[in-house]
Amino acid sequence: MTPCMNSDIQSISVLRSLKNRSLIQQPASHRYEIHSLIQAYAKKIGQEKDLQLLDEGVKLACTHFMSRLADNADMYWSKDKCKESLLSFNEDRPNFEYFLQNYVRKLKEQDPDFVKTMPELLVNRLSQKCFYLEMCLVPSVYIQLLEELLSLFTSGEHASKRVTLLCLLGYESRKEGNGNEYKKCMEEAIKEHSQNASEFVKDKLSEAIFLNNYARFLSEERKLNEAKEQFDAALKVFEEHLPTDYVQKAVTLLFAGRVDRRRNNRDEADYKLNEALKIFQNSLGNHVMTALLLRDLADFHLFHGEIDLGSEEDRHRSITLYNEALEMINTVGTRDRKEAIFTLANLGMCYLLQGNMEEAMQLFDESLEIAERELEDNHRWKIYVKTFMAFWWKKEGNMEKAKALKEDAMEMSDRLKLPDNQPPNKFLLHKI
């Protein structure tokens, strides 16, 4: 691709050579995805030959991809559009990820032309955009994006956005097992919320989102009664001020139901989880969140208290619900994503308890394979799956493999400095 080329035949030859070396791909007919090496080379030429033209081109491309990203996020929260939205992101993943970084950098630089044209594309209804990006991005990239967005917003003036981002960052730390970082983020969010109470009085959605996350934090601190009070307060905000925001209300019902289950208030938990499921089925249809609700209802029947795995009848009900969740995960195309890890592992545990050992291990293997590919080296969810696998080997009578997996899980737990009750199936390790 040099100036000395003077024939179409030679150009075609070079293009074929690049394609054979995987420098270009053809994900769809007549639409090529250019490898980042070629993109970097084009940028170098632009910087040397015509910097202004390059800058204008980058702005146009950034506007295009961020507009598509905003549309994709809106589509994601529409009925039966989850799969289409995720596929649309994957088709142009390198460009979306590249221009996300460019978007945040331009906002940081306060480029006047840029700030005029598209500052709200990503930050309008921030929580829903971020929930969508959590599905699309690997955890490390998503966390980096949250940190960069947080640095954009000053304390006080943008309190609601800062609080939302702090809650999201804290939750990601919690999933990894980093309790100290989770606590630090939530304490800062609580302080920011307290110091800017008037902004949250006006912004009821941000208030409800904060109350939801604060309640989840209290439940992690094992302050279950206080957590219930905050969930009740969040649900009251939806009833009185946000009666049509069904999705966020259902998210609150989901987590409130989990706390009721931990409080052993099973009737209330059953009611809230089923109400949330109805909302997701009516509002979102085939969706990751609907699959999550089916999994939570299955968990409700499988786990009775912190160390009780329920009756045989409960397990039958759980198996039905886990399979329904997996069917929906398959429908929306996320079986190979991190969101499938718990569904696969918990269904495997049901089969193990039934004595269906081969199918149980197949599910554990699939779950761990996803965790190894999608998550950081040390992660709470990996411990969760390895714990079930260790218990499986104990049931098979192979104590050598059971102990090896137990030690692996405990060492990872020590590296993450997890408490004795995390992950929640750790009690099984004491049986080995």
C-alpha positions as CSV (number, residue, x, y, z in Angstrom):
1,M,0.0,0.0,0.0
2,T,2.8,2.4,-0.9
3,P,2.9,5.4,-3.4
4,C,4.9,3.3,-5.9
5,M,1.9,1.0,-6.5
6,N,0.5,1.7,-9.9
7,S,-1.8,-1.2,-10.7
8,D,-5.0,-2.5,-9.2
9,I,-3.7,-6.1,-9.5
10,Q,-0.8,-5.3,-7.1
11,S,-3.3,-3.6,-4.6
12,I,-5.5,-6.7,-4.7
13,S,-2.5,-8.9,-4.1
14,V,-1.5,-6.8,-1.0
15,L,-5.0,-6.9,0.3
16,R,-5.2,-10.6,0.0
17,S,-1.9,-10.9,1.8
18,L,-3.1,-8.8,4.6
19,K,-6.3,-10.7,4.9
20,N,-4.4,-14.0,5.0
21,R,-2.4,-12.6,7.9
22,S,-5.6,-11.6,9.7
23,L,-4.9,-7.9,9.4
24,I,-8.3,-7.3,7.9
25,Q,-11.6,-9.3,8.4
26,Q,-14.9,-9.4,6.6
27,P,-17.5,-9.8,9.4
28,A,-20.3,-9.0,6.9
29,S,-20.6,-8.7,3.1
30,H,-19.1,-5.5,1.7
31,R,-18.0,-4.3,5.2
32,Y,-14.4,-4.7,6.4
33,E,-13.0,-4.4,9.8
34,I,-9.5,-2.9,9.7
35,H,-6.9,-4.2,12.1
36,S,-5.5,-1.8,14.7
37,L,-2.1,-2.0,13.1
38,I,-3.4,-0.5,9.9
39,Q,-5.4,2.0,12.0
40,A,-2.2,3.1,13.8
41,Y,-0.4,3.4,10.5
42,A,-3.1,5.6,9.0
43,K,-3.0,7.8,12.1
44,K,0.8,8.2,11.8
45,I,0.4,9.3,8.2
46,G,-2.4,11.7,9.2
47,Q,-0.3,13.3,11.9
48,E,2.6,13.8,9.5
49,K,0.6,15.0,6.5
50,D,-2.5,16.8,7.7
51,L,-3.2,16.9,11.4
52,Q,-6.4,19.0,11.0
53,L,-7.9,16.6,8.6
54,L,-7.1,13.7,10.9
55,D,-8.6,15.5,13.9
56,E,-11.8,16.2,12.0
57,G,-12.0,12.6,10.8
58,V,-11.6,11.3,14.4
59,K,-14.3,13.6,15.7
60,L,-16.7,12.5,13.0
61,A,-16.0,8.8,13.6
62,C,-16.2,9.3,17.4
63,T,-19.6,11.1,17.0
64,H,-20.8,8.2,14.8
65,F,-19.8,5.4,17.1
66,M,-20.9,7.1,20.3
67,S,-24.3,7.8,18.8
68,R,-24.6,4.2,17.8
69,L,-23.5,3.1,21.3
70,A,-26.2,5.3,22.9
71,D,-28.8,3.8,20.5
72,N,-27.6,0.3,21.2
73,A,-27.9,1.0,25.0
74,D,-31.5,2.2,24.5
75,M,-32.2,-0.9,22.3
76,Y,-30.8,-3.1,25.0
77,W,-33.5,-2.0,27.5
78,S,-36.3,-2.5,24.9
79,K,-38.4,-5.7,24.7
80,D,-36.8,-8.6,23.0
81,K,-33.9,-6.5,21.7
82,C,-31.1,-7.7,24.0
83,K,-29.5,-10.0,21.5
84,E,-29.7,-7.6,18.7
85,S,-28.1,-4.9,20.8
86,L,-25.2,-7.1,22.0
87,L,-24.5,-8.4,18.4
88,S,-24.4,-4.8,17.2
89,F,-21.7,-4.0,19.7
90,N,-19.7,-7.1,18.9
91,E,-19.8,-6.4,15.1
92,D,-17.8,-3.2,15.8
93,R,-16.2,-4.0,19.1
94,P,-12.7,-2.6,18.3
95,N,-14.2,0.7,17.1
96,F,-16.6,1.1,20.0
97,E,-13.8,0.4,22.5
98,Y,-11.3,2.7,20.7
99,F,-13.8,5.6,20.4
100,L,-15.1,5.2,24.0
101,Q,-11.5,6.0,25.1
102,N,-11.4,8.9,22.6
103,Y,-14.8,10.2,23.9
104,V,-13.7,10.3,27.5
105,R,-10.3,11.9,26.6
106,K,-12.1,14.6,24.6
107,L,-14.4,15.4,27.5
108,K,-11.4,15.6,29.8
109,E,-9.7,18.0,27.4
110,Q,-12.9,20.2,27.2
111,D,-12.6,20.4,23.4
112,P,-15.2,23.2,22.7
113,D,-16.5,21.8,19.4
114,F,-16.7,18.3,20.9
115,V,-18.4,19.3,24.1
116,K,-21.1,21.2,22.2
117,T,-22.0,18.3,19.9
118,M,-22.1,15.2,22.1
119,P,-21.4,15.5,25.9
120,E,-24.7,13.8,26.8
121,L,-24.6,10.8,24.5
122,L,-23.1,8.5,27.1
123,V,-23.8,10.3,30.4
124,N,-27.5,10.8,29.9
125,R,-29.3,8.1,32.0
126,L,-25.8,7.0,33.1
127,S,-26.6,3.9,35.1
128,Q,-28.5,2.3,32.2
129,K,-25.6,3.0,29.8
130,C,-23.1,1.6,32.3
131,F,-25.2,-1.6,32.9
132,Y,-25.1,-2.1,29.1
133,L,-21.4,-1.5,28.9
134,E,-20.8,-4.0,31.8
135,M,-22.4,-6.6,29.5
136,C,-20.3,-5.7,26.5
137,L,-16.8,-5.1,28.0
138,V,-14.4,-7.3,29.8
139,P,-14.3,-6.4,33.5
140,S,-10.8,-4.7,33.4
141,V,-11.8,-2.4,30.5
142,Y,-15.2,-1.6,32.1
143,I,-13.6,-0.7,35.5
144,Q,-11.1,1.5,33.7
145,L,-14.0,3.3,31.9
146,L,-15.8,3.9,35.2
147,E,-12.7,5.3,36.8
148,E,-12.2,7.7,33.9
149,L,-15.8,8.8,33.8
150,L,-15.6,9.4,37.6
151,S,-12.6,11.7,37.1
152,L,-14.7,13.9,34.8
153,F,-17.3,14.9,37.4
154,T,-16.5,17.3,40.2
155,S,-17.9,16.9,43.7
156,G,-21.0,18.8,44.4
157,E,-21.8,20.1,40.9
158,H,-22.2,16.5,39.5
159,A,-23.0,14.7,42.8
160,S,-25.7,12.3,41.4
161,K,-23.4,11.1,38.6
162,R,-20.4,10.7,41.0
163,V,-22.5,8.7,43.4
164,T,-23.8,6.5,40.6
165,L,-20.3,5.8,39.3
166,L,-18.9,5.2,42.8
167,C,-21.7,2.7,43.5
168,L,-20.9,0.9,40.2
169,L,-17.2,0.9,40.9
170,G,-17.8,-0.5,44.3
171,Y,-20.0,-3.2,43.0
172,E,-17.3,-4.3,40.5
173,S,-14.8,-4.5,43.4
174,R,-17.2,-6.5,45.4
175,K,-17.7,-9.0,42.5
176,E,-13.9,-9.5,42.4
177,G,-13.8,-10.0,46.2
178,N,-12.1,-6.7,47.0
179,G,-14.0,-5.8,50.1
180,N,-11.8,-2.9,51.1
181,E,-12.2,-1.1,47.8
182,Y,-16.0,-1.8,47.8
183,K,-16.2,-0.2,51.3
184,K,-14.1,2.8,50.3
185,C,-16.2,3.5,47.2
186,M,-19.5,3.2,49.1
187,E,-18.4,5.3,52.0
188,E,-17.4,8.0,49.5
189,A,-20.8,7.7,47.8
190,I,-22.6,7.9,51.2
191,K,-20.7,11.0,52.1
192,E,-21.3,12.6,48.6
193,H,-25.0,11.8,48.9
194,S,-25.3,13.3,52.4
195,Q,-23.5,16.5,51.4
196,N,-25.7,17.1,48.4
197,A,-29.1,15.9,49.6
198,S,-30.9,18.7,47.8
199,E,-29.8,17.4,44.4
200,F,-31.2,14.0,45.1
201,V,-34.5,15.4,46.3
202,K,-34.8,16.8,42.7
203,D,-33.4,13.8,40.9
204,K,-35.6,10.9,42.2
205,L,-34.1,8.3,39.9
206,S,-30.6,8.9,41.3
207,E,-32.0,8.8,44.8
208,A,-33.6,5.4,44.2
209,I,-30.4,4.1,42.6
210,F,-28.4,5.3,45.6
211,L,-30.8,3.7,48.1
212,N,-30.7,0.4,46.2
213,N,-26.9,0.3,46.3
214,Y,-26.7,1.5,49.9
215,A,-29.0,-1.3,50.9
216,R,-26.9,-3.8,49.1
217,F,-23.8,-2.5,50.9
218,L,-25.6,-2.8,54.3
219,S,-26.5,-6.4,53.4
220,E,-22.8,-7.1,52.7
221,E,-22.1,-5.8,56.1
222,R,-24.7,-8.3,57.4
223,K,-27.0,-5.4,58.6
224,L,-30.0,-7.1,57.0
225,N,-32.8,-5.2,58.8
226,E,-31.2,-1.9,57.9
227,A,-30.8,-3.1,54.4
228,K,-34.5,-3.9,54.2
229,E,-35.4,-0.4,55.4
230,Q,-33.4,1.1,52.6
231,F,-34.9,-1.2,50.0
232,D,-38.4,-0.3,51.2
233,A,-37.4,3.4,50.9
234,A,-36.2,2.9,47.3
235,L,-39.4,1.0,46.4
236,K,-41.4,3.9,47.9
237,V,-39.6,6.4,45.6
238,F,-40.6,4.3,42.6
239,E,-44.2,4.0,43.7
240,E,-44.6,7.8,44.4
241,H,-42.3,9.5,41.9
242,L,-41.3,7.0,39.2
243,P,-44.4,4.8,38.5
244,T,-43.4,4.1,34.9
245,D,-39.7,3.2,35.5
246,Y,-40.5,-0.5,35.6
247,V,-37.0,-1.8,34.9
248,Q,-35.2,0.0,37.7
249,K,-38.1,-0.9,40.1
250,A,-37.7,-4.6,39.1
251,V,-33.9,-4.4,39.8
252,T,-34.7,-3.1,43.3
253,L,-37.2,-5.9,43.8
254,L,-34.6,-8.4,42.8
255,F,-32.0,-7.3,45.3
256,A,-34.7,-6.7,48.0
257,G,-35.9,-10.3,47.5
258,R,-32.3,-11.6,48.0
259,V,-32.1,-9.8,51.3
260,D,-35.5,-11.2,52.4
261,R,-34.2,-14.7,51.5
262,R,-31.1,-14.1,53.7
263,R,-33.4,-12.8,56.5
264,N,-35.3,-16.1,56.1
265,N,-38.5,-14.2,55.2
266,R,-39.2,-16.6,52.4
267,D,-42.8,-15.5,51.6
268,E,-41.7,-11.9,51.1
269,A,-38.7,-13.0,49.1
270,D,-40.8,-15.2,46.8
271,Y,-43.3,-12.4,46.2
272,K,-40.7,-9.8,45.3
273,L,-38.7,-12.1,43.0
274,N,-41.8,-13.2,41.2
275,E,-43.0,-9.6,40.8
276,A,-39.6,-8.6,39.4
277,L,-39.8,-11.5,37.0
278,K,-43.2,-10.4,35.7
279,I,-41.9,-6.9,35.1
280,F,-38.9,-8.2,33.2
281,Q,-40.9,-10.6,31.1
282,N,-43.4,-7.8,30.2
283,S,-40.9,-5.0,29.7
284,L,-37.8,-6.8,28.5
285,G,-38.9,-10.2,27.2
286,N,-35.9,-12.3,26.2
287,H,-33.2,-10.6,28.1
288,V,-30.1,-11.1,30.3
289,M,-32.0,-9.6,33.2
290,T,-35.0,-12.0,32.8
291,A,-32.5,-14.9,32.8
292,L,-31.0,-13.5,36.0
293,L,-34.4,-13.4,37.7
294,L,-35.0,-17.0,36.7
295,R,-31.6,-17.9,38.2
296,D,-32.4,-16.0,41.4
297,L,-35.7,-17.9,41.8
298,A,-33.9,-21.1,41.2
299,D,-31.4,-20.1,43.9
300,F,-34.3,-19.3,46.2
301,H,-35.5,-22.9,46.0
302,L,-32.0,-24.4,46.2
303,F,-30.5,-22.5,49.1
304,H,-32.4,-22.4,52.4
305,G,-30.3,-20.4,54.8
306,E,-26.6,-20.1,54.5
307,I,-25.7,-23.8,54.7
308,D,-28.9,-25.6,53.8
309,L,-29.3,-26.9,50.2
310,G,-33.0,-27.6,50.4
311,S,-35.1,-30.7,49.8
312,E,-35.4,-33.0,46.8
313,E,-38.6,-31.3,45.8
314,D,-36.9,-27.9,46.0
315,R,-34.1,-29.2,43.8
316,H,-36.5,-30.3,41.1
317,R,-38.0,-26.9,41.0
318,S,-34.5,-25.3,40.9
319,I,-33.5,-27.5,38.0
320,T,-36.5,-26.4,36.0
321,L,-35.8,-22.8,36.7
322,Y,-32.0,-23.0,36.0
323,N,-32.8,-24.7,32.7
324,E,-35.3,-22.0,31.8
325,A,-32.5,-19.4,32.6
326,L,-30.0,-21.3,30.4
327,E,-32.5,-21.5,27.6
328,M,-32.9,-17.7,27.7
329,I,-29.2,-17.2,27.9
330,N,-28.8,-19.3,24.8
331,T,-31.6,-17.3,23.1
332,V,-29.8,-13.9,23.8
333,G,-26.4,-15.4,22.9
334,T,-24.6,-15.0,26.3
335,R,-23.9,-18.6,27.3
336,D,-20.1,-18.0,26.9
337,R,-20.2,-14.8,29.0
338,K,-19.5,-14.2,32.6
339,E,-23.2,-13.8,33.4
340,A,-23.7,-17.5,32.8
341,I,-21.1,-18.7,35.4
342,F,-23.5,-19.0,38.4
343,T,-26.4,-20.5,36.4
344,L,-24.1,-23.3,35.0
345,A,-22.4,-23.9,38.4
346,N,-25.6,-24.0,40.4
347,L,-27.4,-26.3,38.0
348,G,-24.3,-28.5,38.2
349,M,-24.7,-28.6,42.0
350,C,-28.3,-29.7,41.6
351,Y,-27.3,-32.6,39.4
352,L,-24.5,-33.5,41.8
353,L,-27.0,-33.7,44.7
354,Q,-29.2,-35.9,42.5
355,G,-26.2,-38.2,41.7
356,N,-26.0,-37.2,38.1
357,M,-22.2,-36.8,38.4
358,E,-21.1,-36.7,34.8
359,E,-23.5,-33.9,33.8
360,A,-22.6,-32.0,37.0
361,M,-18.9,-32.0,36.1
362,Q,-19.6,-30.9,32.5
363,L,-21.4,-27.9,33.8
364,F,-18.7,-27.1,36.4
365,D,-16.0,-27.4,33.6
366,E,-18.0,-25.1,31.3
367,S,-18.5,-22.6,34.2
368,L,-14.8,-22.5,35.2
369,E,-13.7,-22.2,31.5
370,I,-15.8,-19.0,31.2
371,A,-14.5,-17.7,34.5
372,E,-10.8,-18.3,33.5
373,R,-11.4,-16.5,30.2
374,E,-13.6,-13.6,31.3
375,L,-12.3,-12.8,34.8
376,E,-9.2,-11.5,36.5
377,D,-6.6,-14.0,37.8
378,N,-8.0,-13.8,41.3
379,H,-11.8,-13.6,41.5
380,R,-14.5,-14.6,44.0
381,W,-16.5,-16.3,41.3
382,K,-13.6,-18.6,40.5
383,I,-13.5,-19.7,44.1
384,Y,-17.3,-20.4,43.9
385,V,-16.9,-22.8,41.0
386,K,-13.8,-24.5,42.4
387,T,-15.6,-25.1,45.7
388,F,-18.3,-27.0,43.9
389,M,-15.7,-29.0,41.9
390,A,-13.8,-29.9,45.1
391,F,-17.1,-31.1,46.6
392,W,-17.7,-33.2,43.5
393,W,-14.4,-35.0,43.8
394,K,-15.1,-35.6,47.5
395,K,-18.4,-37.3,46.5
396,E,-16.5,-39.3,43.9
397,G,-14.1,-40.5,46.7
398,N,-11.0,-38.9,45.2
399,M,-9.8,-36.9,48.3
400,E,-6.5,-36.0,46.6
401,K,-8.1,-34.0,43.9
402,A,-10.7,-32.6,46.3
403,K,-8.0,-31.4,48.7
404,A,-6.0,-29.9,45.8
405,L,-9.0,-27.9,44.6
406,K,-9.9,-26.9,48.2
407,E,-6.3,-25.6,48.8
408,D,-6.5,-23.7,45.5
409,A,-9.8,-22.1,46.4
410,M,-8.6,-21.2,50.0
411,E,-5.3,-19.7,48.7
412,M,-7.2,-17.5,46.3
413,S,-9.6,-16.5,49.1
414,D,-6.6,-15.5,51.2
415,R,-5.1,-13.5,48.4
416,L,-8.5,-11.6,48.1
417,K,-8.8,-11.4,52.0
418,L,-12.4,-12.8,51.8
419,P,-14.4,-13.3,55.0
420,D,-15.4,-16.9,56.1
421,N,-18.9,-16.5,54.5
422,Q,-17.7,-15.5,51.0
423,P,-18.3,-16.8,48.5
424,P,-21.6,-18.1,49.9
425,N,-20.8,-21.8,49.2
426,K,-17.6,-21.8,51.1
427,F,-19.2,-23.9,53.9
428,L,-18.8,-26.9,51.5
429,L,-15.0,-26.7,51.9
430,H,-15.4,-27.5,55.6
431,K,-16.9,-30.9,54.6
432,I,-13.6,-31.8,52.8
